[in-house]
Amino acid sequence: MKGSKGSETKALIREAAFKQFLTKDYSMVPLKDIEKSLNLSRGCMSYHYPTKQELFMDVIDQYIIRKQDVENKMRMSTTLSLYEFIELYIDRVQYTMDYLSQFVLPDANTNGTRAYMNLILQAEKFYPNFTKETTIITQKELLLWETVLKHAQKNGEIGEQHDCRKLAKQFKYIFFGQSYNDALENGLNIPKLKEQFLFIYGLIKV
């Protein structure tokens, strides 16, 4: 199991587990179901993931912490205009939602946004220091928004009278609020999110 073959097997296990954890509560995901879906022996599973919590934590690391870190998803974006940054941000949200949808089990009776939020709530229970990790991610994203906004001020794209830190929070919290609201319906309405972002942009641009 060592080397590239072992890495491939581990990635397959992690992906299969992600599908399960995304739409089921932690307590309702037995390892034997994952083993069966991949035709793996218990020994092979135990070699890579001795416990369900270790597997769950690896899933969270891969699909939440790494995926949501702006250093991974928004590279080289600090030199963009605010308008260009908004376009890029929306594109990345669309990519993430499209990516998530392929993992939602057909019989799950949920949408990608709600499933992802449920996974985050599960992580708060079963991933030690998860809140600390997500706080770091959120602070990084707020700092990125603030940097882009200050760049927009410097270049005369938006007015100098605006507090960039407060504006950064407005953009981020609109995303949070829209995501929560839409999770209760059919999933994040990305055109509506873009509409809200551009509404703020219209208020602050020169």
C-alpha positions in Angstrom: 0.0 0.0 0.0 3.0 2.3 0.1 3.9 4.8 -2.6 1.6 6.2 -5.3 -0.8 3.1 -5.1 -1.3 3.7 -1.4 -1.9 7.4 -2.0 -4.5 6.6 -4.7 -6.3 4.2 -2.4 -6.3 6.7 0.4 -7.7 9.4 -1.9 -10.5 7.0 -3.0 -11.4 6.2 0.6 -11.5 9.9 1.5 -13.7 10.7 -1.5 -16.1 7.9 -0.8 -16.3 9.0 2.8 -16.9 12.6 1.8 -20.0 11.5 -0.1 -21.3 9.7 3.0 -20.4 12.5 5.5 -21.8 15.2 3.2 -25.3 13.8 3.4 -25.4 11.7 6.6 -24.7 12.4 10.2 -21.4 11.2 11.5 -23.0 8.5 13.7 -24.9 7.2 10.6 -21.8 6.5 8.5 -20.3 3.0 9.3 -16.9 2.3 7.9 -18.2 -1.0 6.5 -20.4 0.9 4.0 -17.3 2.7 2.7 -15.3 -0.5 2.5 -18.2 -2.2 0.6 -18.5 0.7 -1.9 -14.8 0.4 -2.8 -14.6 -3.4 -2.4 -11.9 -3.0 0.3 -10.9 -5.3 3.1 -11.2 -4.1 6.7 -7.4 -4.5 6.9 -6.9 -2.1 4.0 -9.2 0.5 5.5 -7.5 0.2 8.9 -4.1 0.6 7.4 -5.0 4.0 6.0 -7.6 5.1 8.6 -7.4 3.2 12.0 -10.5 5.0 13.2 -13.6 6.7 11.8 -12.6 10.0 13.4 -9.2 10.0 11.7 -11.0 9.5 8.3 -13.5 12.2 9.1 -10.8 14.6 10.1 -8.9 13.9 6.8 -12.2 14.6 4.9 -12.6 17.9 6.7 -9.0 18.9 6.1 -9.3 18.2 2.4 -12.8 19.3 1.5 -13.3 22.2 3.9 -10.1 23.6 5.4 -8.0 23.4 2.2 -10.8 24.2 -0.2 -12.0 27.3 1.7 -8.5 28.7 2.4 -8.2 31.8 0.2 -4.5 31.1 -0.3 -5.7 28.0 -2.3 -8.8 29.3 -4.1 -8.0 33.0 -4.7 -4.3 33.2 -5.6 -2.9 36.2 -7.3 -6.1 38.2 -6.7 -4.9 41.2 -4.7 -3.9 43.2 -7.8 -7.4 42.9 -9.4 -9.8 45.8 -9.5 -12.7 45.4 -7.0 -15.1 44.6 -9.9 -12.7 42.0 -11.3 -12.3 40.5 -7.8 -16.1 40.2 -7.4 -16.3 38.4 -10.7 -13.6 36.0 -9.7 -15.1 35.4 -6.3 -18.5 34.6 -7.9 -16.7 32.3 -10.4 -15.0 30.4 -7.5 -18.3 30.1 -5.6 -19.9 28.7 -8.8 -17.0 26.2 -9.2 -17.3 25.1 -5.6 -21.1 24.5 -5.8 -20.7 22.6 -9.1 -17.9 20.5 -7.5 -20.1 19.8 -4.4 -23.1 18.8 -6.4 -21.4 15.8 -7.9 -20.8 14.3 -4.4 -24.4 14.7 -3.1 -25.9 11.2 -3.1 -29.0 11.0 -5.4 -31.3 9.8 -2.7 -30.1 12.3 -0.1 -33.1 14.7 -0.6 -30.9 17.8 0.0 -28.9 20.4 -1.9 -25.2 21.0 -2.0 -25.3 24.1 0.2 -27.4 22.5 2.9 -25.2 19.3 2.8 -22.0 21.4 3.1 -23.4 23.3 6.0 -24.4 20.1 7.7 -20.9 18.8 7.3 -19.5 21.9 8.9 -21.8 21.4 11.9 -20.7 17.9 12.2 -17.0 19.1 12.1 -17.7 21.3 15.0 -18.6 18.2 17.1 -16.0 15.7 15.9 -13.0 17.7 14.7 -10.9 19.1 17.6 -10.3 22.9 17.3 -12.4 23.1 14.1 -13.8 26.5 15.1 -10.3 27.8 15.6 -9.4 26.6 12.1 -12.4 28.2 10.4 -11.8 31.4 12.3 -8.4 31.6 10.8 -9.8 31.0 7.3 -12.5 33.7 7.8 -9.9 36.2 9.0 -7.7 35.5 6.0 -10.6 36.1 3.6 -11.6 39.3 5.4 -8.1 40.5 5.1 -8.1 39.7 1.4 -11.3 41.6 0.9 -9.8 44.5 2.8 -6.6 44.5 0.8 -8.6 44.5 -2.5 -10.8 47.3 -1.3 -7.8 49.4 -0.2 -6.3 48.8 -3.6 -9.6 50.0 -5.2 -9.5 53.1 -3.1 -5.9 53.8 -4.1 -6.7 53.5 -7.8 -9.8 55.7 -7.5 -12.3 52.9 -8.2 -14.2 53.5 -4.9 -14.5 56.5 -2.6 -11.8 57.2 0.0 -14.4 57.9 2.7 -15.3 54.2 3.0 -14.1 52.0 5.9 -12.5 49.0 4.1 -12.6 46.7 7.1 -16.3 47.2 7.6 -17.0 46.8 3.8 -15.0 43.6 3.8 -17.3 42.3 6.5 -20.4 43.4 4.6 -19.3 41.3 1.5 -18.4 38.3 3.6 -21.6 38.4 5.7 -23.8 38.8 2.7 -22.3 35.6 1.4 -22.9 33.9 4.8 -26.5 35.1 4.9 -27.4 34.3 1.4 -25.9 30.8 1.8 -27.9 30.1 5.0 -31.1 31.4 3.5 -30.8 29.5 0.2 -29.7 26.3 2.0 -33.3 26.0 3.3 -34.6 26.1 -0.3 -32.8 24.9 -3.4 -29.2 25.8 -2.6 -27.1 28.9 -3.0 -28.6 31.2 -5.7 -25.4 32.5 -7.2 -26.9 35.1 -9.5 -28.7 36.6 -6.5 -25.4 36.7 -4.6 -23.7 38.5 -7.4 -26.6 40.9 -7.6 -26.1 41.7 -3.9 -22.4 42.2 -4.3 -22.8 44.5 -7.3 -25.4 46.5 -5.4 -22.8 47.3 -2.8 -20.3 48.0 -5.5 -22.7 50.5 -7.1 -23.0 52.3 -3.8 -19.3 52.7 -3.2 -17.8 53.1 -6.7 -16.7 56.6 -7.8 
